[in-house]
Amino acid sequence: MELYACCLKRGIDFIIAFIVCIIISPIILIVFVWLYFANKGAGAFFVQERPGKENQIFKVIKFKTMTDEKDLEGNILSDEERLTKVGKFVRSTSLDELPQLFNVLKGDMSLIGPRPLLPQYLSIYTKEQLRRHEVRPGITGWAQVNGRNDITWKRKLELDVWYVDHLSFTLDMKILVMTLKKVIAREGVSKEGMVTTELFDGSN
């Protein structure tokens, strides 16, 4: 496990991400153009700072699924109002995650690992929960194939730490296969009645 985690995993990530980027480049281009027009001038990419391995901050790249529309008073509209039909489809099919392959190529992320969350959570994690940052964050992970956004934050973080303690090539392959099944079934994209998952406050 140690050899895979410290050496082989990064090399495998790079090779797979590179090959996949070449194969799906037409899809990435199509989604980019599609969102560019659907987002009404808001752009096709969403870039945000996230903590990675050892809490190092990096900029994660995703496809932008919402507009930047505001009300008459200049206040940003709700997520539900800004989520376009195109954006909803892109999100439900997990196509919005594809640009993170570039994060994998850069070395900021891994294909498999705990999802990169918001920097503001670092100060409210417990010591145990903070262990999720002992490895590179991933495009998909153990928590994503065991409930994704349809489980509590506490359970999600427990699964992230479990992954850190059991990281192996076999587990990564299992997560990869389970992810493909989840994407096809479009399971756990968001909590029932919500466009996006709720924010973590340390108690949920």
C-alpha positions in Angstrom: 0.0 0.0 0.0 2.8 2.5 0.9 4.5 2.0 -2.4 1.3 2.6 -4.3 0.3 5.6 -2.2 3.6 7.4 -2.3 4.8 6.5 -5.8 2.6 4.6 -8.2 -0.7 6.3 -7.6 0.5 9.7 -8.9 2.0 8.1 -12.0 -1.2 6.2 -12.8 -3.3 9.3 -12.2 -1.2 11.3 -14.7 -1.3 8.6 -17.4 -5.0 7.9 -17.1 -5.9 11.7 -16.9 -3.7 12.4 -20.0 -5.3 9.6 -22.1 -8.8 10.5 -21.0 -8.3 14.2 -21.7 -7.3 13.3 -25.3 -10.2 10.9 -25.8 -12.9 13.2 -24.4 -11.5 16.5 -25.7 -14.4 16.8 -28.2 -16.9 16.4 -25.3 -15.1 19.1 -23.2 -15.2 21.5 -26.2 -18.9 20.9 -26.8 -19.8 21.3 -23.1 -17.7 24.5 -23.0 -19.5 26.1 -26.0 -22.9 24.9 -24.7 -22.4 26.5 -21.2 -20.7 29.6 -22.6 -24.0 30.6 -24.2 -26.4 29.1 -21.6 -24.7 31.0 -18.8 -25.6 34.4 -20.3 -22.1 35.8 -20.2 -21.0 34.3 -16.9 -18.4 32.1 -18.6 -18.1 28.3 -18.9 -15.6 27.6 -16.1 -15.9 27.9 -12.3 -12.6 28.3 -10.5 -12.4 28.3 -6.7 -9.7 27.9 -4.1 -9.8 24.6 -2.2 -7.4 22.9 0.3 -5.5 19.9 -1.0 -3.0 17.6 0.4 -1.5 18.9 3.7 -4.0 21.7 3.6 -2.2 23.4 0.6 -4.6 25.7 -1.2 -5.0 25.3 -5.0 -7.6 26.4 -7.5 -10.1 23.7 -8.5 -11.6 23.9 -12.0 -15.1 22.8 -12.8 -17.7 23.6 -15.5 -19.9 26.5 -14.4 -23.6 25.4 -14.2 -25.1 28.6 -13.0 -25.5 32.2 -14.3 -24.4 35.2 -12.3 -27.9 36.8 -12.5 -29.0 39.3 -9.8 -32.3 40.8 -8.8 -33.3 44.4 -9.3 -31.5 45.4 -6.0 -28.3 43.8 -7.1 -28.5 40.7 -4.9 -27.4 37.4 -6.4 -30.4 35.2 -7.1 -30.8 31.8 -5.4 -28.9 28.7 -6.7 -32.2 27.3 -8.0 -33.0 30.4 -10.0 -29.5 30.6 -11.5 -29.2 26.9 -12.4 -30.0 26.7 -16.1 -31.5 23.7 -17.9 -28.2 23.0 -19.5 -26.4 23.4 -16.2 -28.8 21.0 -14.6 -28.1 18.4 -17.2 -24.3 18.9 -17.0 -24.4 18.5 -13.2 -26.7 15.5 -13.2 -24.4 13.7 -15.6 -21.3 14.8 -13.7 -19.9 16.4 -16.8 -19.1 19.5 -14.6 -16.3 17.5 -13.0 -14.4 16.9 -16.2 -12.1 20.0 -16.1 -10.7 18.6 -12.8 -8.7 16.3 -15.0 -6.4 19.3 -15.6 -6.0 19.5 -11.8 -5.0 15.9 -11.8 -2.4 16.5 -14.5 -1.0 19.5 -12.5 -0.7 17.3 -9.4 -3.2 19.2 -7.3 -5.7 16.3 -7.3 -5.9 12.6 -7.8 -8.5 10.7 -9.7 -9.6 9.0 -6.5 -9.6 10.6 -3.0 -11.6 12.8 -0.6 -13.4 15.6 -2.5 -11.8 19.0 -2.2 -14.1 21.1 0.1 -14.1 24.8 1.1 -11.1 26.4 2.9 -13.4 27.7 5.6 -14.0 24.2 6.8 -10.4 23.7 7.9 -10.9 25.6 11.1 -14.0 23.6 12.2 -12.8 20.1 11.4 -12.0 17.8 14.3 -8.5 16.5 14.5 -9.7 13.2 13.1 -11.7 14.8 10.2 -8.6 16.9 9.3 -6.8 13.7 8.4 -8.7 13.6 5.1 -6.0 16.0 3.9 -3.2 13.5 4.3 -3.8 12.5 0.7 -4.5 14.4 -2.5 -8.2 15.2 -3.0 -10.0 13.3 -5.8 -12.5 13.8 -8.6 -14.4 10.9 -6.9 -14.0 9.1 -3.7 -15.2 6.6 -1.1 -17.8 9.0 0.2 -19.1 9.8 -3.3 -19.9 6.1 -4.1 -21.5 5.7 -0.6 -24.0 8.4 -0.7 -22.3 11.5 -2.3 -24.5 14.5 -1.3 -27.3 12.3 0.1 -25.6 11.6 3.4 -24.7 13.7 6.4 -21.5 15.7 6.6 -20.4 13.6 9.6 -20.8 10.4 7.7 -19.1 11.8 4.6 -16.1 12.9 6.6 -15.9 9.5 8.4 -15.8 7.8 5.0 -13.1 10.2 3.8 -10.8 9.3 6.8 -11.6 5.6 6.3 -10.3 5.9 2.7 -7.1 7.5 4.0 -6.6 4.5 6.3 -7.4 1.9 3.7 -5.9 3.4 0.5 -4.9 0.8 -2.0 -4.9 0.1 -5.7 -7.7 -2.5 -5.3 -9.9 0.0 -3.4 -9.3 2.7 -6.0 -10.3 0.4 -8.8 -13.4 -0.6 -6.8 -14.3 3.1 -6.3 -13.7 3.8 -10.0 -16.2 1.0 -11.1 -18.7 2.1 -8.5 -18.4 5.7 -9.7 -19.2 4.8 -13.3 -22.4 3.0 -12.0 -23.4 6.0 -10.0 -22.9 8.4 -12.9 -24.9 6.2 -15.2 -27.7 6.0 -12.6 -27.3 9.7 -11.7 -27.5 8.9 -8.0 -26.8 11.3 -5.0 -26.2 14.4 -7.1 -27.9 16.6 -4.5 -30.0 16.2 -1.4 -33.7 15.9 -1.9 -35.3 19.3 -2.3 -32.0 21.1 -2.7 -30.1 22.2 -5.8 -26.7 21.9 -3.9 -25.7 20.3 -0.7 -25.9 22.3 2.6 -22.8 24.0 4.0 -20.8 22.2 6.7 -21.0 24.0 10.1 -19.1 21.4 12.3 -22.3 19.9 13.8 -24.0 18.3 10.8 
